[in-house]
Each structure stands twice: as structure tokens, then as C-alpha cells.
Amino acid sequence: MGGCLGGGPPPSKEETTTNTSPQQNTQIAQQITVKSETTASANVTNRGSVAASTGTGMTTQEITANITVQDSQEKKQEEAQLRTPINIHNYRIGRTLGSGASCKVVVGSQKSNEKNQVAIKIMNKDRPIMHQLYHREVDILSRLCPASVSPENYHKNILRFEGCCEDENCYYIVTKMLEGGELFDRIVSKEEKYIITEKQAAFLIRDMLTAVKYCHDHNIVHRDLKPENFVMATKEVNADVVLIDYGCASVVKDDDIVDDIVGTAYYLAPELACAALHDIYKNSQLGYNSQIPKPKKRNGRILKATDVWAMGVISYVMMTGRAPFRGKDNQAIFEATCLQELKFPEKDARYQNQLQLSDHFKDFVSKILVKNPDERISIDDAIRHPWVQGIQAGDYRLNRQALDCLRQFNYQSKLKKEITRVLASHSEQKNEEEILRHFKRLDADGDNYLVVEELELLLKDMGYANHELHEEAVKMVQNADVNGDQRIDLEEFKTIWFRKVLSTNDQYIRGVFNVFDDNGDGHIDARELQLVLFPSTENKPESSPNPQSAEPENFEILESIRHMIEEVDENGDQVIQFEEFQKAMKEDIDNGRLNMTTLLAGGKIQ
């Protein structure tokens, strides 16, 4: 299956040699050695709907329901009045933290006190769906951080909501600035001060569970708990871990029936996985797996249990570096989740060294990862578990080999993300024309967006079997859709294109490596990465090899480069050899870790 995402066949063996001509290297160099800006994906997702009804001649039951709706709306209005609307003009807009087609997140600082930094999500009003996304997110954040409560009394593990406003062109959501990076980046860091023991890992899980419980106590189910959605508040060693991204969250009472399926494949509970499977089977010509139980109605109580399951998966991944239930695609992941027994690995996936997992940790995870949600441990009992409280957790450091697996798990390497960003943003004219031609050919209705049905045409050209078309097209949308509008624009399409090329074409990988290897010594060092990925900072006086001596913005770039190298540097020599570079580009991770197909499969479920 597969091939380059350009409508052509996979490269032949003759085409995938590791040698490129000087002319080819020059072409690739022209393509990627251009001025670029640091960006990251802004994770904005569209989930659910907001419905209201009015009418006359209502029954008593309907009148009662209407009064309830009005009471709820009045409470929301009272809450909105308590929170003083912010004035966006009082903030100085700084660097971009992440961006999508109609949304970006920037650093903001109050003009009256520039040390007070915040994160500002700016959502363009050019898409009607942004109205729903904005009000949905504000509603969730307002419930978690009510204006009637003093900010210093907000929950320390919940993203702090500062305020919101809108103008003629945009919506603005202001939250606290979180500067500590993703939780898993902290765990796998090689810095001595960030060394994590089993007991410290247990305490982190405790705080994460406490954040989930706080949401549940406010009738909010997160529905997309995964490692990326837990970040550290600051760079301090004892910083709080904070739950973010409420794009999938739902406000639901225990008895409310919920039919939709959202989340991320590896973290989806069996009761959701079996429902997702039945949807897949309906669109497949391969028939049903009779061992998969029929999906049951899901209410708010069950949804809360799915959040608990996801926390069990996160705990397992944190301690072992792999997911407990794995597969080559979404269907295989779901079937494993529904049918396979929970097992704990004796050895790490990469080096086959012995893993040190305490019996108390295994007991904790075994009580969470129970297939039947009615028998699964509750969020309160999970928090009270002796391992989570640190009573039965050891003081030994987490297994280094498991951490190495963890570096590769759950996302493509940061190095590859940056390279695909640069390739997509600054592709040469020839590639631009070819990509645009394919995009327009697929865009059947000419609205400048691709949806699942249109992408099926591309996959058919690539040689996919008819029964695979729909599922693969859904994967492509899930993984490329940065702003959550369930469709792909041209910029998102470019990223798919170049990511696929870098995953399948050895010749192209060698050419890109040669461009980075500026002095031809056979490896890529930090200076060479900076020269290509962030050329605007290369010749500045503050571009010191020592990050501590750099200016704040340049310090972040140098730190980012260091993390990129650290993530793929298997032999610890602080440079990237070709074999390491090739592995990062191809995303070949065997023995229970992710390969290209699995990575694309393990995205959001909508």
C-alpha cells in the first residue's frame, strides 16, 4: 500500500538508491534553504453541536424543558457579565506559537506590564464554523475557571482562562501562558535536573487524574486525553502539569445519551472502539468480526469511564514506552483494544533490555484497563490507589531504554515536522505547480478544500483497493486537518505531500540530508540545522552555541534544535548520522512502536 502522495506509484528499487547527483542536491537546496519562521500546529478541533428550539403550543413537558434551557442560558449570561470583557488592544502581540488556516495562537503581553505574558488564540471569522468553535471553547473554559472565583483559587492543573472578546474580523481567547513544554518531553529529557523516578511519575499521574476529576465534577468530559494534552506550567523542576485542549470536550450529565465517537485511536476505550469498528465494518466489504461485541448506548457516566481508560493508557505508555494495544491501522488498533488481554512487557521494544515495572504499578493499570466500563475503577478510586499516592511506588529512575521508545512514540519527530514545514512552505515552482494541479483535480466542487470523498480519488490513483479507500481518506483528513474543520486546505495538503515523500523515497531523503550536511563531513550538527531551518538567526551575534547566552527568542530556537537532535540521536554523539536521519524521516519503528501507517492511523476519530 501507499507510494508518494503525488498520484504516482511508489519508487522502484532503482529509484531508491542512496546517491543523488549534485544537480538534484542543488534543486533540493533551493527548495528548503530559504528564510523560515518557527511554527507549530495549532490544535483546534470541531466537535459536537449547539442546538436550541423555540415554539408555541408546547406541552407541559416541553414548557418545563424550555424553562430549564432558559435558566441555563440566564446562568451563562450572569457568568459572562461577571467576567469583564478584555480589550485586545491592551495586549502587545508577540511571536506565533502555532497556526492553522483560520486560527493561530500567539504570545501576548499586557502593554501596562509586559512581564505578564499570556497565550492568545486568534480565530478568523471568515469560516462560519469558527462561531461555534469559539463559543463552545469559551463555555467550557468558563465552567472550569468561573469568573465568580478568584483566579488564584483556580485549579492548578487546569488551563487558566483569562478572558475573551471579538471584533469585526476575529474572535480572541486569552489563557495563561504555559512555558514548560509537553509532559513527555520533560520525562524523556536528558537533563539531570529533570530525571524522573517511578514515585515522581506516580505523582504526575495523580495530578493528571485530579485535573480529569475536576472536569468530571463540573459535568465536563475531556474525551481526548493523551500525552500531548498535558503540558508543564513552567520550566521549573517542580512545575505543575496542566490539562489543555478542550476541543473534544462535552458538557454532559451522567444520564445524558451521547452517540458520537471522538478521541485518538490508541487512547480510545473498548466501548468506543467497538462502536467505531461497527462504523468501519459498515463501510467495508470484508464483513464483520463476530468477536466484537455490539455497541451499547453510551451516557455521561460511561463517557467519564472512557476518560479513566485513557489515563490508564497514558500511564502504561509513560512507564513502558509503548501502547498496550497496538495495530497497523485504526481497525487493528480497535480490534486489539476490544479483544486482546492486557500484558506487561518484560523488555523494552528497542534494545530488549529488562524493564523494571513494580507490581503496584501493574495493579493500578490492571484496574483501569478493564474492558467493561461498569467494572472499571472510578476516577476517585484511581486517585486513592496506593501507587498513585506514592506509597507503593519505587524511587528508582525510569528505565532509560523505555524512555528512548517514548521519544519516538505518539508523534513524528520534531526534526521531521520542521523539515516538512519548510518543504511545504517554500517548495520550488515545479513542485508548487504539480501540487496545485493535483489539489485542483481532487477539489471536485472547486471550493478550495478537500473532503473525504475527494481524497478517495487520489488514493484510487495510488492503487489502493476499493475497500480501503474510505478508511485511508478519513485518516488523511484526521492527520492533516490542523484547524479541526474536517477538511484540508492547500497548505495542509502540501504537508501531507512532503511528509509522504520523506517517508517513502530514499533518494529524496539522501538529497535532503546532503543539503543539511553543509560541510560534507557525513553528519548534521546543531549549526547546520540552524542554518537551514532558522536562517534568519544564524548570523546574529546572539547565535551562540551556548543557549544560556542567547537572547530569549533565539534561546528557544537553540533549545528546539537541541531537542530535535536529542530525539533522533541514538548513539548520543550530539550529531545526526545519516542512518539516524533516515530512520526519523521514514518513521520505521517496529516491535510495538509506530511505523508510518500506524502513525497515520493513530490520529483523531471524528
C-alpha positions in Angstrom: 0.0 0.0 0.0 1.0 3.6 -0.4 3.5 5.4 -2.5 4.3 9.0 -2.9 1.4 11.3 -2.3 1.7 12.8 -5.8 -0.6 10.5 -7.6 2.3 8.4 -8.8 3.4 4.9 -8.0 5.9 4.0 -5.2 9.5 4.5 -6.1 11.2 1.4 -7.6 14.3 -0.2 -6.1 16.4 1.6 -8.8 14.8 4.9 -7.9 15.5 4.5 -4.1 19.3 4.4 -4.2 21.0 6.5 -1.6 23.0 8.5 -4.0 21.9 11.8 -5.6 23.5 13.9 -8.2 24.9 17.3 -7.4 22.1 18.8 -9.6 19.5 17.0 -7.5 21.1 18.2 -4.3 21.1 21.8 -5.7 17.4 21.6 -6.5 16.5 20.4 -3.0 18.8 23.0 -1.5 17.0 25.7 -3.5 13.7 24.3 -2.2 14.5 24.3 1.5 17.3 26.8 2.2 15.1 29.8 2.4 14.0 32.1 5.2 11.5 30.4 7.5 9.7 31.1 10.7 9.1 28.8 13.7 5.6 27.5 13.8 3.7 24.6 15.4 0.4 23.1 14.8 -2.5 24.9 16.5 -4.7 22.2 17.7 -8.2 23.4 17.2 -10.9 20.8 16.7 -14.6 20.9 15.8 -16.7 18.6 17.9 -20.4 18.5 18.7 -23.1 20.9 18.0 -25.1 23.6 19.8 -28.9 23.3 19.4 -31.8 25.4 20.6 -35.5 25.2 20.0 -38.5 27.5 20.4 -42.1 27.2 19.5 -45.7 27.7 20.6 -48.4 25.3 21.7 -46.0 23.3 23.8 -46.9 20.5 26.2 -46.2 20.8 29.9 -43.1 18.6 29.4 -41.9 20.9 26.6 -42.5 24.0 28.7 -40.5 22.5 31.6 -37.7 21.7 29.2 -37.8 25.2 27.8 -37.7 26.8 31.3 -34.6 24.6 32.0 -32.9 25.9 28.8 -33.8 29.5 29.7 -32.4 29.0 33.3 -29.2 27.6 31.8 -28.9 30.5 29.4 -29.5 33.0 32.2 -26.8 31.4 34.2 -24.4 31.7 31.3 -25.3 35.3 30.8 -24.7 36.0 34.5 -21.4 34.3 34.3 -20.5 36.4 31.2 -21.4 39.6 33.0 -19.2 38.7 35.9 -16.2 38.4 33.6 -15.1 41.7 32.4 -14.5 41.5 28.6 -10.9 42.0 27.7 -9.7 44.7 25.3 -7.4 43.1 22.8 -5.7 46.4 22.1 -4.3 46.3 25.7 -2.1 43.5 24.6 1.1 43.6 22.5 1.1 40.7 20.1 4.3 38.6 20.0 5.6 35.5 18.3 3.4 32.9 16.8 3.2 29.7 18.9 1.0 27.7 16.4 -1.1 28.4 13.3 -3.7 26.9 11.1 -5.7 28.0 8.1 -8.1 30.2 10.1 -6.6 30.2 13.5 -3.3 31.0 15.3 -2.0 31.1 18.8 0.4 34.0 19.7 2.2 35.2 22.7 0.6 38.3 24.2 1.9 40.7 26.8 0.0 43.4 28.6 1.2 46.9 27.5 1.0 48.1 31.0 3.0 45.1 32.3 5.0 43.3 29.6 6.2 40.7 32.1 2.7 39.4 32.3 2.6 37.1 29.2 -0.5 35.2 28.0 -1.4 32.9 25.1 -3.9 34.4 22.7 -5.9 32.3 20.3 -7.0 34.3 17.3 -9.8 32.8 15.3 -10.7 34.4 11.9 -14.5 34.9 11.3 -14.1 34.0 7.6 -15.4 30.5 8.4 -18.9 30.1 9.9 -17.8 27.2 12.0 -15.5 29.4 14.0 -18.5 31.0 15.7 -19.5 27.6 17.1 -15.9 26.7 18.0 -15.3 30.0 19.8 -18.5 29.9 21.9 -18.0 26.2 22.7 -14.5 26.7 24.0 -15.4 29.8 25.9 -18.3 27.9 27.5 -16.0 25.0 28.6 -13.3 27.3 29.9 -15.8 29.5 31.8 -17.2 26.5 33.6 -13.7 25.4 34.6 -12.5 28.8 35.5 -15.6 30.7 36.6 -15.4 34.5 36.9 -17.0 34.3 40.4 -13.9 32.5 41.7 -10.7 34.4 42.3 -8.0 33.4 39.8 -5.6 32.4 42.4 -8.1 29.8 43.5 -8.4 28.2 40.1 -7.4 24.5 39.9 -3.6 24.4 39.4 -3.8 21.5 36.8 -6.5 23.2 34.6 -5.7 25.7 31.8 -6.4 29.1 33.3 -8.9 31.2 31.3 -8.1 34.9 31.3 -10.9 36.2 29.1 -12.3 36.6 25.6 -13.6 39.2 23.2 -14.3 39.7 19.5 -14.0 42.4 16.9 -15.3 42.7 13.3 -12.8 40.2 12.0 -11.7 37.8 14.7 -12.5 36.1 18.0 -9.9 36.1 20.8 -9.5 33.6 23.6 -6.8 34.5 26.2 -5.3 31.9 28.5 -2.4 31.6 30.8 1.0 31.2 29.1 2.4 27.7 29.7 6.2 27.7 29.1 7.3 24.3 30.4 6.7 22.2 27.3 4.9 18.9 26.8 4.9 16.5 29.8 6.5 13.6 27.8 9.3 15.9 26.6 10.1 16.6 30.2 10.1 12.9 31.1 12.5 11.9 28.3 14.8 14.9 28.8 18.4 14.0 29.4 18.9 17.0 31.7 19.9 15.7 35.1 17.5 18.1 36.9 14.6 16.5 35.1 15.4 12.9 36.0 12.1 11.1 36.8 11.7 8.3 39.3 8.8 5.9 39.5 7.4 7.8 42.5 7.6 11.1 40.7 5.9 9.6 37.7 3.1 8.4 40.0 2.7 11.9 41.5 2.4 13.3 37.9 -0.3 10.7 37.2 -2.0 11.7 40.4 -2.1 15.4 39.4 -3.3 14.4 35.9 -6.1 12.3 37.4 -7.0 15.2 39.7 -7.4 17.5 36.7 -9.7 15.0 35.0 -11.8 14.6 38.2 -12.2 18.4 38.4 -13.6 18.3 34.9 -16.0 15.4 35.7 -17.1 17.2 38.9 -18.2 20.1 36.6 -20.0 17.6 34.2 -17.3 18.1 31.6 -15.8 15.0 29.9 -12.5 15.8 28.1 -12.8 12.9 25.6 -9.3 13.3 24.1 -6.9 12.6 26.9 -3.4 11.8 25.5 0.2 12.8 26.3 0.3 15.9 24.1 -2.6 17.4 26.1 -0.7 17.6 29.3 2.0 20.3 29.5 4.1 21.8 32.2 3.3 25.2 33.5 6.9 26.4 33.7 10.4 25.1 33.2 10.9 24.7 36.9 11.7 21.2 38.2 8.5 21.1 40.4 6.2 22.8 37.8 2.6 21.8 37.8 1.3 19.6 34.9 -1.7 21.3 33.2 -4.5 19.7 31.1 -5.2 21.6 27.9 -7.1 21.4 24.6 -10.8 21.1 25.3 -11.8 20.9 21.6 -13.4 17.4 22.0 -14.8 18.1 25.5 -18.5 17.8 26.1 -20.8 19.1 28.9 -22.9 16.1 29.8 -24.8 14.8 32.8 -24.5 11.2 33.9 -27.8 10.1 32.3 -27.4 12.0 29.0 -27.1 9.8 26.0 -24.2 10.6 23.6 -23.9 8.9 20.2 -20.8 10.5 18.6 -17.3 9.0 18.8 -14.3 11.3 19.3 -10.8 10.8 20.6 -7.4 9.4 19.4 -7.2 5.8 18.4 -4.6 4.4 20.9 -6.5 6.0 23.8 -10.0 5.1 22.8 -11.8 2.8 25.4 -13.3 -0.5 24.3 -16.9 0.8 24.5 -16.0 3.4 21.9 -13.6 1.2 19.9 -16.4 -1.4 19.3 -18.8 1.4 18.1 -16.1 2.7 15.8 -15.4 -0.8 14.5 -19.1 -1.3 13.6 -18.9 2.0 11.6 -15.8 0.7 9.8 -17.5 -2.6 9.1 -20.5 -0.9 7.5 -18.2 0.8 5.0 -16.1 -2.2 4.3 -16.6 -5.2 2.0 -14.7 -7.5 4.3 -17.6 -8.2 6.7 -17.8 -8.1 10.5 -15.6 -9.7 13.1 -18.1 -11.7 15.1 -16.0 -11.5 18.2 -16.5 -7.7 18.5 -19.4 -7.0 20.9 -22.3 -5.0 19.7 -22.1 -1.3 20.7 -24.3 -0.2 23.6 -25.8 3.1 24.3 -23.4 5.5 26.0 -24.3 8.0 28.6 -22.4 10.6 30.5 -21.3 8.1 33.2 -19.8 5.8 30.5 -18.0 8.8 28.9 -16.4 9.6 32.2 -15.2 6.0 32.3 -13.6 6.4 28.9 -11.6 9.3 30.3 -10.4 7.0 33.1 -9.4 4.3 30.5 -7.3 6.9 28.6 -5.5 7.8 31.7 -4.6 4.1 32.1 -3.2 4.0 28.6 -1.1 7.2 29.3 0.3 5.6 32.5 1.2 2.4 30.6 2.9 4.4 27.8 4.8 6.6 30.3 6.3 3.6 32.0 6.9 1.2 29.1 7.3 3.5 26.0 4.6 1.7 24.0 0.8 1.4 23.8 -0.9 -1.5 25.5 -3.0 -2.3 22.4 -1.4 -1.8 19.0 -2.1 -2.4 15.3 -1.1 -1.4 11.8 -4.2 0.8 11.3 -7.2 2.1 13.2 -9.2 -1.1 12.7 -6.4 -3.3 14.0 -5.9 -0.9 17.0 -9.6 -1.0 17.8 -9.8 -4.8 17.5 -6.8 -5.2 19.8 -8.4 -2.8 22.3 -11.6 -4.8 22.3 -10.2 -8.4 22.2 -6.6 -8.6 23.5 -5.7 -9.2 27.1 -3.6 -6.7 28.9 0.0 -7.7 29.1 3.1 -6.0 30.5 6.3 -6.2 28.6 9.3 -7.8 30.2 11.8 -6.0 27.9 11.9 -2.6 26.2 10.9 -2.5 22.5 14.2 -1.1 21.1 17.1 -2.6 22.9 15.4 -5.7 24.5 16.7 -4.8 28.0 14.8 -5.8 31.1 12.1 -3.4 32.2 11.6 -2.6 35.8 7.8 -2.4 36.4 6.6 -2.7 40.0 3.7 -5.0 40.9 1.9 -2.0 42.4 2.0 -0.1 39.1 0.7 -3.2 37.3 -2.1 -3.5 39.8 -3.1 0.2 39.2 -3.1 -0.2 35.4 -4.9 -3.5 35.5 -7.8 -2.0 37.5 -8.1 0.8 35.0 -7.7 -1.1 31.7 -10.8 -3.2 32.3 -12.9 -3.8 29.2 -16.3 -3.4 30.9 -16.7 0.2 31.9 -19.1 -0.8 34.8 -16.2 -2.8 36.3 -13.5 -0.2 35.7 -12.1 1.6 38.6 -13.6 5.0 39.2 -11.7 8.3 39.0 -11.8 8.7 42.8 -10.5 5.2 43.4 -7.8 5.7 40.8 -6.6 8.8 42.7 -6.7 6.9 46.0 -4.7 3.9 44.7 -1.5 3.4 46.8 0.7 3.5 43.7 -0.7 6.9 42.6 -0.3 8.2 46.1 3.4 7.2 46.0 3.0 4.8 48.9 3.9 1.7 46.9 5.9 3.4 44.1 9.7 3.0 43.9 12.4 5.6 44.0 14.3 4.1 41.0 14.8 6.1 37.8 12.5 5.3 34.9 14.1 2.8 32.5 16.3 4.7 30.0 15.5 2.3 27.2 11.8 2.7 27.8 12.3 6.5 27.6 14.1 6.1 24.3 11.0 4.3 23.0 8.8 7.0 24.5 10.7 9.6 22.5 9.5 8.0 19.3 6.0 7.1 20.4 2.9 9.1 19.6 4.3 11.7 17.2 6.7 12.1 14.3 10.0 13.6 15.3 10.2 17.3 15.8 13.0 17.3 13.2 10.7 15.8 10.6 7.9 18.2 11.5 10.2 21.2 10.9 11.5 19.8 7.6 8.1 19.1 6.2 7.0 22.6 7.3 9.9 24.2 5.4 9.4 22.0 2.4 5.6 22.8 2.3 6.1 26.5 2.9 8.9 27.0 0.4 8.7 24.4 -2.3 10.1 25.2 -5.7 7.9 26.4 -8.5 7.9 23.0 -10.2 6.6 21.2 -7.1 4.1 24.1 -6.4 2.6 23.6 -9.8 2.4 19.9 -9.5 0.9 20.0 -6.0 -1.6 22.7 -7.1 -2.6 20.7 -10.2 -3.3 17.6 -8.1 -5.1 19.7 -5.5 -7.4 21.3 -8.1 -8.0 17.9 -9.8 -9.2 16.5 -6.5 -11.2 19.5 -5.5 -14.2 18.4 -7.4 -16.6 21.2 -6.3 -13.9 23.9 -6.6 -14.4 25.2 -3.1 -10.6 25.1 -2.4 -11.0 22.4 0.3 -10.7 18.6 0.1 -13.1 16.4 2.0 -13.0 12.6 2.4 -14.9 11.8 -0.8 -12.5 13.8 -2.9 -9.4 12.3 -1.3 -10.7 8.8 -2.2 -10.0 9.7 -5.8 -6.3 10.4 -5.0 -6.0 7.1 -3.2 -7.6 5.2 -6.1 -5.0 6.7 -8.4 -2.3 5.4 -6.0 -3.5 1.9 -6.3 -5.5 1.4 -3.1 -8.2 -1.3 -3.1 -11.8 -0.1 -3.2 -12.5 -1.4 0.3 -9.5 0.6 1.7 -10.4 4.0 0.1 -12.8 5.4 2.7 -10.8 4.5 5.8 -7.5 5.8 4.3 -9.1 9.0 3.2 -10.5 9.5 6.7 -7.0 9.0 8.2 -5.6 11.7 5.9 -8.2 14.2 6.9 -7.7 13.4 10.6 -4.0 13.8 10.5 -3.7 16.8 8.2 -6.6 18.9 9.5 -4.8 21.4 11.7 -7.8 23.7 12.4 -10.4 21.0 13.0 -12.9 21.9 10.3 -12.9 18.3 8.9 -11.4 19.3 5.5 -8.0 20.0 4.0 -6.9 23.3 2.5 -3.9 23.7 0.1 -1.3 24.4 2.8 -2.4 21.3 4.8 -2.3 19.3 1.5 1.3 20.3 0.9 2.3 19.0 4.3 0.8 15.6 3.5 2.6 15.6 0.2 6.1 16.2 1.6 5.6 14.0 4.6 4.7 11.1 2.4 7.7 11.8 0.1 10.1 11.8 3.1 8.6 8.5 4.3 8.9 6.6 1.1 11.7 7.9 -1.1 15.2 7.1 0.0 16.7 9.1 -2.8 14.9 12.2 -1.7 15.9 11.6 2.0 19.5 11.4 0.9 19.2 14.6 -1.0 17.7 16.5 2.0 20.4 15.1 4.2 23.1 16.3 1.9 21.6 19.8 2.0 21.8 19.9 5.8 25.3 18.4 5.8 26.8 21.8 4.8 30.5 20.8 5.2 30.1 17.3 3.9 31.5 15.5 6.9 28.7 12.9 6.9 26.7 14.2 9.8 24.4 17.1 10.8 25.3 19.2 13.8 23.3 22.0 15.5 24.8 24.8 13.5 23.9 23.1 10.2 20.3 22.5 11.4 20.0 26.2 12.4 21.4 27.3 9.1 18.7 25.6 7.1 15.7 25.6 9.5 16.1 29.0 11.1 18.5 31.0 8.7 17.3 34.4 10.0 19.0 33.7 13.3 22.2 32.2 12.0 24.3 35.3 11.6 23.1 37.2 14.6 25.6 37.9 17.3 23.5 36.2 19.9 23.5 32.9 18.0 25.9 31.3 20.5 26.4 27.6 20.7 25.5 28.0 24.4 21.8 28.5 24.7 22.2 30.2 28.1 24.0 33.1 26.5 21.3 33.7 23.7 18.5 36.2 23.6 15.1 34.9 24.8 13.7 34.2 21.3 17.0 32.8 20.0 17.3 30.7 23.1 14.1 29.0 22.3 15.3 28.2 18.8 18.6 26.8 20.1 16.7 24.7 22.7 14.4 23.5 20.0 17.3 22.4 17.8 18.9 20.7 20.8 15.7 18.7 21.4 15.5 17.8 17.7 18.9 16.3 17.8 18.3 14.6 21.1 15.2 13.0 19.9 16.8 11.1 17.0 20.4 10.8 18.2 20.6 7.1 19.1 24.3 6.9 19.8 24.5 10.0 21.9 27.2 11.8 19.9 25.1 15.0 19.7 25.0 15.0 15.9 22.7 13.2 13.4 24.2 10.5 11.3 22.6 9.6 8.0 21.1 6.3 9.4 19.5 8.2 12.3 18.2 10.9 9.9 16.8 8.3 7.5 15.1 6.5 10.4 13.5 9.7 11.6 12.2 10.5 8.1 10.9 7.0 7.4 9.4 6.6 10.9 10.3 2.9 10.9 9.5 1.9 14.4 9.0 -1.9 14.9 8.2 -4.2 17.7 5.1 -2.4 19.0 6.1 1.1 18.2 4.8 3.2 15.4 5.5 2.9 11.7 4.2 5.3 9.0 0.9 3.5 8.5 0.3 3.2 12.3 1.2 6.8 12.9 -1.2 8.0 10.3 -3.8 5.6 11.7 -3.5 6.7 15.3 -5.0 10.1 14.8 -8.2 11.7 15.9 -11.5 9.9 15.5 -14.4 12.0 14.5 
